Amino acid sequence: MNKIYDVAIVGAGIVGLSTALKLQEQGKNVLVLDKEKSPGTHQSGRNSGVIHSGIYYKPQSFKSNLCIRGRELLIDFMNSESIPFRIEGKIVVDHDIEKITHLNNRAKELNMDGVRPLERNEILDLEPNCKFESALYVPQAGVVDYKVVTEKIAKKFETLGGTVKYFQKIKSIDSKNDLKILTSDKETFTSEYLINCAGLFSDTVALMDNIKPNLRIIPFRGEYFVLNQEKSHLVNNMIYPISDPNLPFLGIHLTKTVDGQIEAGPNAVLAFAKEGYKWSNINVFELSKTISYKGMWKLGKKYFGTGISEMYRSLNKRVFLKEILNYIPNVELKDLEPRVAGVRAQAVSSNGDLIDDFVFEEGDNSLHVLNAPSPAATASLAIGEYIAEKIN
Ligand SMILES: Cc1cc2nc3c(=O)[nH]c(=O)nc-3n(C[C@H](O)[C@H](O)[C@H](O)COP(=O)(O)OP(=O)(O)OC[C@H]3O[C@@H](n4cnc5c(N)ncnc54)[C@H](O)[C@@H]3O)c2cc1C
């Protein structure tokens, strides 16, 4: 008979591996399964690399609590594992001073030290090329390469006795005698408990476990450009917009990455495959499921204009440039090089709402992470801690 693990986790992204690490630290015998050849192949290795402060999220939501706690755990982890990162803060800009004041009040509510509105001369001290007149300084924000973090978490988990198996695409899940039987394209695995951290496929894996969530994961590609070396002096750290709470991932930002490049992006374009990193990646089965979902029609109706303009910006570099020029001057088309894109796993409800908060749904001896968009990389170790406490 197969070895029986205490917990099997589908997905070796940063959320699955953080959860595995926290459970293994509790003395559980944990197995992580992924269809790819290495950790963090999808969202965890293709993102903006920002360590979020937690200021953007509704106080007491999962996002708010787990981002703030996760940031602390992440900083401890990066220090203990000697992972390069920088916490040099960001400026959040908007022409509407009321929005800046609202965000500043949120920071006060969350007891975030050092957050403060900036006068024009203070903006120029931090970001001499920024065109905005009003901004909020958020010192807690930073940057890291989450692919590196994910690999280190995997390594630590394995050092503690945990098992990760790659090239195992889970195709079915059965429940027998209080055990979960996971079958991949190659093997069968048995565990007492199942955790689904399958990111873009978390809805598909939930269905395998007979969970019928009132949501669907819709893939939204985020494309980036990198400013060439000559223009990299134009941004010192990060210049961010204030996002619309209904469309939280809209609005490109400028970020100096941990290796010193200036990235502009991401936009948000409907992807034609769950892992559709380019316009040419089309999966007819996945696309037909996306467009036949009633929540997608309702979403499309509400945000038709926004969707079209995001697609137009994706296809037209000039429009992307125009947006960059709202923040800083002196950038030309020739200064922009495309960077690898990422695809966000965004849960959309059957009412056509983008579900903002993280979603966890329990089944029989199982827990499904059904919505873990940004800032889930920042929050990952706290998500793991939360799940480990919950199922203990
Ligand atoms: C463009 C973009 C920018 C972002 N920027 C930031 C940021 O700056 N800061 C931040 O905190 N967060 C950011 N995020 C969010 C963050 O990257 C994600 O929330 C986080 O990586 C989610 O991790 P995950 O482990 O849930 O998913 P993933 O990393 O996608 O991992 C899921 C894993 O499940 C595996 N899998 C799926 N189906 C199966 C199956 N059937 N069998 C076996 N394995 C399976 C996949 O291969 C994959 O490895 C960003 C995301 C994107 C896309």
The ligand as an SDF file (V2000), in Angstrom:
LIG
                    3D

 53 58  0  0  0  0  0  0  0  0999 V2000
    1.2700   39.9060  -12.7710 C   0  0  0  0  0  0  0  0  0  0  0  0
    1.2470   39.6530  -11.2940 C   0  0  0  0  0  0  0  0  0  0  0  0
    1.8100   40.5640  -10.3970 C   0  0  0  0  0  0  0  0  0  0  0  0
    1.7650   40.3220   -9.0300 C   0  0  0  0  0  0  0  0  0  0  0  0
    2.4530   41.1320   -8.1700 N   0  0  0  0  0  0  0  0  0  0  0  0
    2.5130   40.8320   -6.8580 C   0  0  0  0  0  0  0  0  0  0  0  0
    3.3180   41.5910   -5.9690 C   0  0  0  0  0  0  0  0  0  0  0  0
    4.0200   42.4960   -6.3740 O   0  0  0  0  0  0  0  0  0  0  0  0
    3.2920   41.2810   -4.6490 N   0  0  0  0  0  0  0  0  0  0  0  0
    2.5260   40.2610   -4.1420 C   0  0  0  0  0  0  0  0  0  0  0  0
    2.5230   40.0460   -2.9320 O   0  0  0  0  0  0  0  0  0  0  0  0
    1.7840   39.4790   -4.9830 N   0  0  0  0  0  0  0  0  0  0  0  0
    1.7830   39.7440   -6.3100 C   0  0  0  0  0  0  0  0  0  0  0  0
    1.0720   38.9540   -7.1680 N   0  0  0  0  0  0  0  0  0  0  0  0
    0.2850   37.8660   -6.6290 C   0  0  0  0  0  0  0  0  0  0  0  0
    1.1310   36.6240   -6.3130 C   0  0  0  0  0  0  0  0  0  0  0  0
    2.1100   36.3890   -7.2930 O   0  0  0  0  0  0  0  0  0  0  0  0
    0.1910   35.4320   -6.2040 C   0  0  0  0  0  0  0  0  0  0  0  0
   -0.8730   35.8040   -5.3470 O   0  0  0  0  0  0  0  0  0  0  0  0
    0.8750   34.2010   -5.6190 C   0  0  0  0  0  0  0  0  0  0  0  0
    2.0480   33.9270   -6.3350 O   0  0  0  0  0  0  0  0  0  0  0  0
   -0.0750   33.0290   -5.6540 C   0  0  0  0  0  0  0  0  0  0  0  0
    0.6570   31.8850   -5.3080 O   0  0  0  0  0  0  0  0  0  0  0  0
    0.0040   30.4610   -5.4610 P   0  0  0  0  0  0  0  0  0  0  0  0
    0.9340   29.5090   -4.8290 O   0  0  0  0  0  0  0  0  0  0  0  0
   -1.4060   30.5190   -4.9510 O   0  0  0  0  0  0  0  0  0  0  0  0
   -0.1490   30.2250   -7.0410 O   0  0  0  0  0  0  0  0  0  0  0  0
    0.9050   29.7590   -8.1510 P   0  0  0  0  0  0  0  0  0  0  0  0
    2.2310   30.3500   -7.9480 O   0  0  0  0  0  0  0  0  0  0  0  0
    0.2490   30.0000   -9.4570 O   0  0  0  0  0  0  0  0  0  0  0  0
    1.0350   28.1980   -7.8890 O   0  0  0  0  0  0  0  0  0  0  0  0
    0.0340   27.2580   -8.1970 C   0  0  0  0  0  0  0  0  0  0  0  0
    0.7210   25.9660   -8.5930 C   0  0  0  0  0  0  0  0  0  0  0  0
   -0.2620   24.9460   -8.7510 O   0  0  0  0  0  0  0  0  0  0  0  0
    0.1960   24.0770   -9.7660 C   0  0  0  0  0  0  0  0  0  0  0  0
   -0.9510   23.3110  -10.2680 N   0  0  0  0  0  0  0  0  0  0  0  0
   -2.0910   23.8010  -10.8030 C   0  0  0  0  0  0  0  0  0  0  0  0
   -2.9090   22.7800  -11.1280 N   0  0  0  0  0  0  0  0  0  0  0  0
   -2.2840   21.6350  -10.7850 C   0  0  0  0  0  0  0  0  0  0  0  0
   -2.6360   20.2500  -10.8880 C   0  0  0  0  0  0  0  0  0  0  0  0
   -3.7990   19.8360  -11.4060 N   0  0  0  0  0  0  0  0  0  0  0  0
   -1.7360   19.3260  -10.4480 N   0  0  0  0  0  0  0  0  0  0  0  0
   -0.5330   19.7140   -9.9310 C   0  0  0  0  0  0  0  0  0  0  0  0
   -0.1660   21.0140   -9.8280 N   0  0  0  0  0  0  0  0  0  0  0  0
   -1.0310   21.9570  -10.2370 C   0  0  0  0  0  0  0  0  0  0  0  0
    0.8080   25.0140  -10.7920 C   0  0  0  0  0  0  0  0  0  0  0  0
    1.7120   24.3550  -11.6490 O   0  0  0  0  0  0  0  0  0  0  0  0
    1.4650   26.0600   -9.9030 C   0  0  0  0  0  0  0  0  0  0  0  0
    2.8370   25.7800   -9.7070 O   0  0  0  0  0  0  0  0  0  0  0  0
    1.1130   39.1630   -8.5420 C   0  0  0  0  0  0  0  0  0  0  0  0
    0.5620   38.2390   -9.4480 C   0  0  0  0  0  0  0  0  0  0  0  0
    0.6630   38.4450  -10.8100 C   0  0  0  0  0  0  0  0  0  0  0  0
    0.1630   37.3980  -11.7500 C   0  0  0  0  0  0  0  0  0  0  0  0
  1  2  1  0
  2  3  1  0
  2 52  2  0
  3  4  2  0
  4  5  1  0
  4 50  1  0
  5  6  2  0
  6  7  1  0
  6 13  1  0
  7  8  2  0
  7  9  1  0
  9 10  1  0
 10 11  2  0
 10 12  1  0
 12 13  2  0
 13 14  1  0
 14 15  1  0
 14 50  1  0
 15 16  1  0
 16 17  1  0
 16 18  1  0
 18 19  1  0
 18 20  1  0
 20 21  1  0
 20 22  1  0
 22 23  1  0
 23 24  1  0
 24 25  2  0
 24 26  1  0
 24 27  1  0
 27 28  1  0
 28 29  2  0
 28 30  1  0
 28 31  1  0
 31 32  1  0
 32 33  1  0
 33 34  1  0
 33 48  1  0
 34 35  1  0
 35 36  1  0
 35 46  1  0
 36 37  1  0
 36 45  1  0
 37 38  2  0
 38 39  1  0
 39 40  1  0
 39 45  2  0
 40 41  1  0
 40 42  2  0
 42 43  1  0
 43 44  2  0
 44 45  1  0
 46 47  1  0
 46 48  1  0
 48 49  1  0
 50 51  2  0
 51 52  1  0
 52 53  1  0
M  END
$$$$
